[in-house]
């Protein structure tokens, strides 16, 4: 739980300080990149209290491999708190079943409830309020009536998805450009709230549900949406990903085997598939020229996609690209530049090598943006101790870790001084 969240601040920082207990802090970004790091930290430090939002437990179930399970010992875990977003019984059951062989006890679960459960919904531990989204909707397009929009969540395949319902101005009913208005809604909500809009419904003038005092009745709008009784002008629902579709994977070696002319197309197709899976939509709903900041990518999805591309292709991808006007084609070009022969090996540069040790229980990929900013003239090396990603038993003694780092540094630079 990040320290800017009240639960993360109080339970993860202030309470241990107050009672004088030992605490281990981990970057949320490092956790999303390699979820096993969280459980490895619990195993290594024999932690008794740890937790996070519901999605964290779900991510562990989905991402941690059977081989990584063999290196976990969760028998010390006495309180596994779960809060900051709606708690799902099926997630708790899946986690308990998966990690019981590692010593986890299901009675350790400690559900927590607070103000987050009263919001519209939560994605990646971030709270979204319907009023904020509705305010965004009012300013998007002149065809939409001010004060006549509702934002609510519906459950689709056990996940909460956003639906936006908006009234159309009467003088636009006969000349409404549906594609333009729907596109404007999806783009604005994506850019301002970092949310994907699952459904956009445009209503006839004066038909949205309101109280006698003129307040929007979101619950009534949601009920009518679910039973298909809204007075609809146009409706746009994204197509969900068919879970039966095979995953499009691509390795660096496979990509380099293609001709230079076909690499861009192959890479665009691969990135498009990764994005579609992250957004849980059909790949056909995306195109290579579409700005990424229009897709409703939240930080969790961005980190997952960025990490998968880096692991599969052995390249560095800037997370900032996913927040700018860059397209799939732009990201593909960035990757291809790193695959060309002159970039296949680290540049020797003109400055002494710069070494960085991974953060606590983190991985060196968090330094990619720093390495990029330092430029080609600065050789940059990230040192990561054996076992950090769960592929081998982790080193537990500081002395052994230091020896491992020194060995790696001397392979690059036999003599000091080291930076």
C-alpha positions as CSV (number, residue, x, y, z in Angstrom):
1,X,0.0,0.0,0.0
2,X,1.7,3.3,-1.1
3,X,2.4,5.8,1.8
4,X,0.3,8.5,0.2
5,X,-2.7,6.3,0.9
6,X,-4.0,6.7,4.5
7,X,-3.8,2.9,5.2
8,X,-0.3,2.7,3.8
9,X,0.8,5.8,5.8
10,X,-0.7,4.8,9.1
11,X,-0.3,1.0,9.0
12,X,2.9,0.8,7.0
13,X,4.9,3.8,8.4
14,X,3.5,5.6,11.4
15,X,2.3,2.6,13.5
16,X,5.7,0.7,13.2
17,X,7.5,3.9,14.1
18,X,5.2,4.5,17.1
19,X,5.6,1.0,18.6
20,X,9.3,0.6,17.6
21,X,8.7,-2.3,15.2
22,X,10.9,-3.2,12.3
23,X,9.3,-2.3,8.9
24,X,10.3,-3.1,5.3
25,X,9.1,-0.6,2.6
26,X,8.6,-1.6,-1.0
27,X,7.9,0.5,-4.1
28,X,4.4,-0.2,-5.5
29,X,6.0,0.0,-8.9
30,X,8.4,-2.7,-8.1
31,X,5.6,-4.9,-6.8
32,X,3.5,-4.5,-10.0
33,X,6.6,-5.3,-12.1
34,X,7.3,-8.5,-10.2
35,X,4.6,-9.4,-7.7
36,X,6.6,-12.3,-6.2
37,X,9.0,-9.7,-4.7
38,X,6.3,-8.8,-2.1
39,X,6.0,-12.4,-0.9
40,X,9.7,-13.0,-1.1
41,X,10.1,-10.0,1.3
42,X,7.7,-11.6,3.7
43,X,9.6,-14.8,3.4
44,X,13.0,-13.3,3.8
45,X,12.2,-10.9,6.7
46,X,9.7,-13.2,8.4
47,X,7.1,-10.5,8.3
48,X,4.0,-10.9,10.5
49,X,1.8,-8.0,9.2
50,X,1.5,-7.0,5.6
51,X,-1.2,-6.3,3.1
52,X,-2.6,-4.3,0.2
53,X,-5.7,-3.8,-1.9
54,X,-7.7,-6.6,-3.5
55,X,-5.9,-6.3,-6.8
56,X,-2.6,-7.0,-5.2
57,X,-3.7,-10.5,-4.0
58,X,-5.3,-11.2,-7.4
59,X,-2.0,-10.1,-9.2
60,X,0.0,-12.6,-7.1
61,X,-2.4,-15.4,-8.1
62,X,-2.1,-14.5,-11.8
63,X,1.6,-13.7,-12.1
64,X,3.5,-15.9,-9.6
65,X,4.7,-19.1,-11.3
66,X,4.9,-22.6,-9.7
67,X,8.7,-22.4,-9.8
68,X,8.6,-19.2,-7.8
69,X,6.2,-20.8,-5.2
70,X,9.0,-23.2,-4.2
71,X,11.0,-20.3,-2.8
72,X,8.2,-18.9,-0.6
73,X,7.7,-19.4,3.2
74,X,4.6,-17.5,4.4
75,X,4.3,-19.3,7.7
76,X,5.2,-16.1,9.7
77,X,2.3,-14.0,8.1
78,X,-0.2,-13.5,10.9
79,X,-2.3,-10.5,9.5
80,X,-2.9,-10.2,5.8
81,X,-5.0,-7.0,5.6
82,X,-7.0,-6.3,2.5
83,X,-8.6,-2.9,1.9
84,X,-8.7,0.4,0.0
85,X,-11.0,-1.1,-2.6
86,X,-13.9,-3.5,-2.8
87,X,-12.9,-7.0,-1.5
88,X,-13.9,-10.0,-3.5
89,X,-14.4,-13.4,-1.8
90,X,-13.2,-15.3,-4.9
91,X,-9.9,-13.4,-4.8
92,X,-9.3,-14.4,-1.1
93,X,-10.2,-18.0,-1.9
94,X,-7.9,-18.2,-4.9
95,X,-5.0,-16.6,-2.9
96,X,-5.5,-18.9,0.0
97,X,-5.7,-22.0,-2.2
98,X,-2.6,-21.0,-4.2
99,X,-0.4,-20.1,-1.3
100,X,-1.4,-22.6,1.4
101,X,1.4,-25.0,0.3
102,X,3.8,-22.1,1.1
103,X,2.5,-21.9,4.7
104,X,-0.1,-19.2,4.3
105,X,-3.1,-19.5,6.6
106,X,-6.5,-18.3,5.4
107,X,-7.4,-17.1,8.9
108,X,-4.7,-14.5,8.5
109,X,-6.9,-12.5,6.1
110,X,-8.1,-9.2,7.7
111,X,-10.6,-7.3,5.5
112,X,-10.6,-3.5,6.1
113,X,-13.3,-1.1,5.1
114,X,-13.2,2.7,4.8
115,X,-14.2,5.6,2.6
116,X,-12.8,4.0,-0.5
117,X,-15.8,1.6,-0.6
118,X,-18.2,4.6,-0.8
119,X,-16.6,5.9,-4.1
120,X,-17.6,5.0,-7.6
121,X,-14.9,2.4,-7.7
122,X,-11.2,1.9,-7.3
123,X,-8.6,0.9,-9.8
124,X,-5.0,0.1,-8.6
125,X,-5.8,1.6,-5.1
126,X,-6.8,5.1,-6.7
127,X,-10.4,6.4,-5.8
128,X,-12.7,7.7,-8.5
129,X,-15.7,9.9,-7.7
130,X,-18.7,10.1,-10.0
131,X,-19.0,13.8,-9.6
132,X,-15.5,14.3,-11.0
133,X,-16.2,12.2,-14.1
134,X,-19.6,13.9,-14.6
135,X,-17.9,17.3,-14.5
136,X,-15.5,16.2,-17.2
137,X,-18.4,14.9,-19.3
138,X,-20.2,18.3,-19.2
139,X,-17.3,20.1,-20.9
140,X,-16.5,17.7,-23.6
141,X,-18.7,18.6,-26.5
142,X,-21.5,21.2,-27.3
143,X,-23.9,18.4,-28.2
144,X,-24.0,17.2,-24.5
145,X,-26.4,18.9,-22.0
146,X,-24.8,20.5,-19.0
147,X,-25.9,18.9,-15.7
148,X,-27.4,15.9,-17.5
149,X,-24.7,13.2,-17.2
150,X,-24.3,10.2,-14.9
151,X,-21.2,8.0,-14.3
152,X,-21.6,4.7,-12.6
153,X,-19.9,1.3,-12.4
154,X,-21.3,-2.1,-13.6
155,X,-19.7,-5.5,-13.1
156,X,-18.5,-7.3,-16.1
157,X,-16.7,-10.6,-15.7
158,X,-16.2,-10.0,-12.0
159,X,-14.6,-6.5,-12.6
160,X,-16.1,-3.1,-12.2
161,X,-16.3,-1.1,-15.5
162,X,-17.2,2.5,-16.1
163,X,-20.4,3.6,-17.9
164,X,-21.1,7.2,-18.9
165,X,-24.7,8.3,-19.7
166,X,-25.2,11.7,-21.2
167,X,-28.2,13.7,-22.6
168,X,-28.0,15.2,-26.0
169,X,-29.0,18.8,-26.7
170,X,-32.3,19.0,-28.6
171,X,-30.9,21.0,-31.5
172,X,-28.2,18.3,-32.0
173,X,-30.6,15.3,-32.2
174,X,-31.0,15.4,-36.0
175,X,-27.4,16.2,-36.8
176,X,-25.5,14.2,-34.1
177,X,-22.1,12.9,-35.1
178,X,-22.1,9.9,-32.8
179,X,-18.6,8.7,-33.6
180,X,-17.2,12.2,-32.8
181,X,-19.1,12.6,-29.5
182,X,-18.3,9.1,-28.3
183,X,-14.7,9.5,-29.2
184,X,-14.5,12.8,-27.4
185,X,-16.0,11.2,-24.2
186,X,-13.6,8.3,-24.2
187,X,-10.6,10.6,-24.9
188,X,-11.4,13.2,-22.2
189,X,-12.1,10.6,-19.4
190,X,-9.0,8.7,-20.4
191,X,-6.8,11.9,-20.2
192,X,-8.3,13.4,-17.1
193,X,-9.2,10.4,-15.0
194,X,-6.9,7.7,-16.6
195,X,-10.0,5.5,-17.0
196,X,-11.3,3.3,-19.8
197,X,-15.0,4.0,-20.5
198,X,-16.7,0.6,-21.0
199,X,-20.0,2.0,-22.2
200,X,-21.1,5.4,-23.6
201,X,-24.9,5.9,-23.8
202,X,-26.4,9.1,-25.4
203,X,-29.9,9.8,-24.3
204,X,-32.8,11.9,-25.7
205,X,-33.3,15.3,-24.3
206,X,-35.0,15.5,-20.9
207,X,-34.9,11.7,-20.2
208,X,-32.1,11.2,-17.7
209,X,-33.3,10.2,-14.3
210,X,-33.3,13.0,-11.7
211,X,-34.8,13.8,-8.3
212,X,-37.5,16.4,-7.8
213,X,-34.8,18.8,-6.9
214,X,-32.8,18.2,-10.1
215,X,-30.1,15.9,-8.8
216,X,-28.9,13.0,-11.0
217,X,-30.1,9.6,-9.9
218,X,-27.1,7.4,-10.7
219,X,-28.6,4.3,-9.2
220,X,-31.8,4.6,-11.3
221,X,-29.7,5.3,-14.4
222,X,-27.6,2.2,-13.7
223,X,-30.7,0.1,-13.2
224,X,-32.2,1.2,-16.5
225,X,-28.9,0.6,-18.2
226,X,-28.8,-2.9,-17.0
227,X,-32.4,-3.7,-18.0
228,X,-32.0,-1.8,-21.3
229,X,-34.9,0.7,-20.6
230,X,-33.0,4.0,-21.2
231,X,-34.3,6.3,-23.9
232,X,-31.3,5.8,-26.1
233,X,-30.1,7.9,-29.1
234,X,-26.9,6.0,-29.5
235,X,-24.9,3.4,-27.5
236,X,-21.2,2.3,-27.7
237,X,-20.0,-0.7,-25.7
238,X,-16.4,-1.9,-26.1
239,X,-16.0,-5.5,-27.2
240,X,-14.4,-7.6,-24.5
241,X,-11.3,-9.8,-25.2
242,X,-12.2,-13.4,-26.0
243,X,-10.4,-15.3,-23.3
244,X,-10.1,-18.2,-25.7
245,X,-7.9,-16.2,-28.0
246,X,-4.2,-17.3,-27.9
247,X,-1.7,-14.8,-26.5
248,X,0.5,-13.2,-29.0
249,X,4.1,-13.5,-27.6
250,X,7.3,-12.4,-29.3
251,X,10.9,-12.7,-28.3
252,X,13.9,-10.6,-29.2
253,X,15.4,-13.4,-31.3
254,X,12.1,-14.0,-33.2
255,X,11.8,-10.3,-34.0
256,X,15.4,-10.0,-35.2
257,X,14.8,-13.0,-37.5
258,X,12.3,-11.0,-39.5
259,X,13.4,-8.7,-42.3
260,X,13.9,-5.1,-41.4
261,X,10.9,-4.2,-43.5
262,X,8.5,-6.5,-41.6
263,X,9.7,-5.9,-38.1
264,X,7.6,-2.7,-37.6
265,X,4.4,-4.5,-38.5
266,X,5.2,-7.5,-36.4
267,X,6.1,-5.4,-33.4
268,X,3.0,-3.2,-33.8
269,X,0.8,-6.4,-33.8
270,X,2.6,-7.6,-30.6
271,X,2.2,-4.3,-28.8
272,X,-1.4,-4.1,-29.9
273,X,-2.1,-7.5,-28.4
274,X,-0.4,-6.6,-25.1
275,X,-2.5,-3.4,-24.9
276,X,-5.7,-5.2,-25.7
277,X,-5.1,-7.8,-23.0
278,X,-4.2,-5.1,-20.5
279,X,-7.4,-3.2,-21.3
280,X,-9.5,-6.4,-21.7
281,X,-10.8,-5.5,-25.1
282,X,-10.6,-7.1,-28.5
283,X,-7.3,-6.2,-30.4
284,X,-9.5,-5.1,-33.4
285,X,-10.7,-2.2,-31.3
286,X,-7.2,-0.7,-31.5
287,X,-5.1,0.7,-34.3
288,X,-1.4,1.5,-34.6
289,X,-1.9,5.2,-35.0
290,X,-4.3,5.7,-32.1
291,X,-2.9,8.0,-29.4
292,X,-2.1,5.9,-26.3
293,X,-3.4,8.5,-23.9
294,X,-6.9,8.0,-25.3
295,X,-7.2,4.4,-24.2
296,X,-7.9,4.9,-20.5
297,X,-4.6,3.3,-19.4
298,X,-4.2,3.5,-15.6
299,X,-0.8,3.3,-14.0
300,X,-1.2,-0.4,-13.1
301,X,-1.9,-1.4,-16.7
302,X,1.0,0.8,-18.0
303,X,3.5,-0.8,-15.7
304,X,2.4,-4.3,-16.5
305,X,2.6,-3.7,-20.2
306,X,5.9,-1.9,-20.0
307,X,7.4,-4.6,-17.9
308,X,6.2,-7.4,-20.3
309,X,7.6,-5.7,-23.3
310,X,11.0,-5.2,-21.6
311,X,11.1,-8.8,-20.4
312,X,10.1,-10.3,-23.8
313,X,12.3,-8.1,-26.0
314,X,15.2,-7.1,-23.7
315,X,14.7,-3.4,-24.3
316,X,13.9,-0.3,-22.3
317,X,10.5,1.3,-22.8
318,X,9.7,4.7,-21.2
319,X,6.4,4.7,-19.2
320,X,6.0,8.4,-20.2
321,X,5.3,7.2,-23.8
322,X,2.1,5.7,-22.7
323,X,0.9,9.0,-21.2
324,X,1.8,11.2,-24.1
325,X,0.3,11.5,-27.7
326,X,2.5,8.6,-28.8
327,X,0.9,5.7,-30.7
328,X,1.5,2.0,-30.9
329,X,3.6,2.8,-34.0
330,X,5.7,5.3,-32.1
331,X,6.5,2.8,-29.3
332,X,7.3,0.2,-31.9
333,X,9.8,2.6,-33.5
334,X,11.4,3.2,-30.1
335,X,11.9,-0.5,-29.6
336,X,13.3,-1.1,-33.1
337,X,15.9,1.6,-32.6
338,X,17.2,-0.4,-29.7
339,X,17.4,-3.6,-31.8
340,X,19.6,-2.2,-34.6
341,X,23.2,-3.6,-34.6
342,X,24.7,-0.4,-33.4
343,X,22.4,-0.5,-30.4
344,X,22.5,-4.2,-29.7
345,X,25.4,-3.8,-27.2
346,X,25.7,-1.0,-24.5
347,X,27.6,2.0,-25.8
348,X,31.0,2.3,-24.2
349,X,30.4,6.0,-23.8
350,X,33.0,8.6,-22.8
351,X,32.4,8.6,-19.0
352,X,33.2,6.1,-16.3
353,X,30.5,3.4,-15.7
354,X,27.7,4.3,-13.4
355,X,26.4,1.5,-11.1
356,X,23.1,1.3,-9.3
357,X,22.0,-1.4,-6.9
358,X,18.3,-2.4,-7.1
359,X,16.0,-0.9,-4.5
360,X,14.9,-3.0,-1.5
361,X,13.3,-6.1,-2.9
362,X,12.9,-4.3,-6.2
363,X,14.3,-4.9,-9.7
364,X,16.7,-2.8,-11.7
365,X,14.2,-2.1,-14.4
366,X,13.0,0.8,-12.3
367,X,16.2,2.6,-13.4
368,X,15.4,2.5,-17.1
369,X,14.2,6.1,-17.3
370,X,17.2,7.3,-15.3
371,X,19.6,5.6,-17.6
372,X,17.8,7.1,-20.6
373,X,18.0,10.6,-19.2
374,X,21.8,10.2,-18.5
375,X,22.3,9.7,-22.2
376,X,24.5,7.5,-24.4
377,X,27.7,8.9,-23.2
378,X,27.1,7.6,-19.7
379,X,27.4,3.8,-19.4
380,X,24.8,2.7,-16.9
381,X,24.6,-0.7,-15.1
382,X,21.9,-1.9,-12.8
383,X,23.0,-4.5,-10.3
384,X,20.4,-7.0,-9.2
385,X,21.2,-9.7,-6.6
386,X,20.5,-13.4,-7.4
387,X,17.1,-14.7,-6.5
388,X,15.3,-11.3,-6.5
389,X,12.8,-12.4,-9.1
390,X,12.2,-15.8,-7.5
391,X,14.1,-17.7,-10.1
392,X,16.6,-19.0,-7.5
393,X,16.8,-19.0,-3.7
394,X,17.5,-15.4,-2.6
395,X,20.7,-14.3,-0.8
396,X,19.9,-13.5,2.8
397,X,23.2,-12.1,4.1
398,X,24.2,-8.5,3.3
399,X,27.8,-9.7,2.9
400,X,26.8,-12.2,0.2
401,X,24.8,-9.6,-1.6
402,X,27.7,-7.1,-1.5
403,X,30.1,-9.8,-2.8
404,X,27.7,-10.5,-5.7
405,X,27.5,-6.8,-6.6
406,X,31.3,-6.4,-6.5
407,X,31.7,-9.4,-8.7
408,X,29.4,-7.9,-11.3
409,X,31.1,-4.5,-11.2
410,X,34.5,-6.0,-11.7
411,X,33.3,-7.9,-14.8
412,X,32.6,-4.5,-16.3
413,X,35.4,-2.4,-14.7
414,X,38.3,-4.5,-13.2
415,X,39.8,-1.5,-11.3
416,X,38.3,1.3,-9.3
417,X,37.3,3.9,-8.5
418,X,33.6,3.0,-8.9
419,X,30.7,5.3,-9.2
